[in-house]
Amino acid sequence: MVDRKREGETFDENALREFAMRAERPKRPEKVRYIQAIEVTYREGFGIMGDPCILKKAYWDFDGNFLAETSVSMVK
């Protein structure tokens, strides 16, 4: 259950700081790189409203099996 702040109330900064220290933060690697795969970079979409052009990367192993695909960025 979430405590909602009532009008005129102030939050106890120490309690908030303590909560932030105990809360589990997301742990995401910035970059990991060991590639023994084929990386294909391509654009998808027409670049118009409703169908933006997106730069994507797809990864394949050397036997031709698809491994993964990711959107890299939107192309302007």
Wavefront OBJ file of the C-alpha trace (Angstrom):
o trace
v 0.000 0.000 0.000
v 1.315 3.422 -0.970
v 1.100 6.297 1.496
v -0.169 9.327 -0.346
v 0.994 12.786 0.669
v -1.815 14.852 2.118
v -2.135 18.493 1.239
v 0.168 20.582 3.412
v 2.236 17.570 4.628
v 5.962 17.411 4.155
v 7.997 14.257 3.733
v 10.677 13.349 6.240
v 13.849 13.690 4.164
v 15.790 11.266 6.385
v 13.095 8.607 5.968
v 13.151 9.104 2.190
v 16.954 8.902 2.123
v 16.865 5.693 4.217
v 14.254 4.174 1.892
v 16.361 5.085 -1.158
v 19.423 3.419 0.388
v 17.488 0.188 1.062
v 15.669 0.103 -2.276
v 17.220 -2.164 -4.860
v 18.439 -0.185 -7.800
v 18.329 -1.627 -11.297
v 21.659 -3.109 -12.309
v 22.302 -2.899 -16.009
v 25.638 -3.393 -17.657
v 26.731 -0.427 -19.715
v 28.570 -2.589 -22.213
v 29.630 -6.211 -22.532
v 31.367 -7.261 -25.697
v 32.380 -10.780 -26.707
v 31.047 -11.451 -30.155
v 31.373 -14.605 -32.158
v 28.364 -13.888 -34.296
v 27.313 -12.074 -37.428
v 25.981 -8.601 -36.695
v 23.665 -7.089 -39.308
v 22.692 -3.414 -39.042
v 19.685 -2.246 -41.042
v 16.962 0.387 -41.209
v 13.312 -0.489 -40.766
v 10.389 1.800 -41.642
v 9.698 4.519 -44.186
v 10.565 7.450 -41.922
v 7.106 8.980 -42.050
v 4.612 9.753 -39.305
v 3.195 6.445 -38.106
v 6.112 4.457 -39.571
v 9.378 5.901 -38.206
v 12.734 4.785 -39.557
v 14.493 2.748 -36.861
v 18.089 1.576 -36.959
v 18.217 -2.060 -35.823
v 20.840 -4.719 -35.242
v 20.286 -8.444 -35.654
v 22.668 -11.194 -34.569
v 23.110 -14.605 -36.196
v 25.440 -17.488 -35.354
v 27.708 -19.040 -37.966
v 25.221 -21.855 -38.624
v 22.593 -19.328 -39.740
v 20.512 -19.411 -36.544
v 18.906 -16.143 -35.460
v 20.102 -15.068 -31.998
v 18.678 -11.640 -31.190
v 17.507 -8.304 -32.511
v 17.639 -4.863 -30.952
v 16.568 -1.336 -31.881
v 19.585 0.926 -31.881
v 18.039 4.362 -32.514
v 15.442 6.270 -34.417
v 16.767 7.822 -37.608
v 15.761 11.415 -38.323
l 1 2 3 4 5 6 7 8 9 10 11 12 13 14 15 16 17 18 19 20 21 22 23 24 25 26 27 28 29 30 31 32 33 34 35 36 37 38 39 40 41 42 43 44 45 46 47 48 49 50 51 52 53 54 55 56 57 58 59 60 61 62 63 64 65 66 67 68 69 70 71 72 73 74 75 76
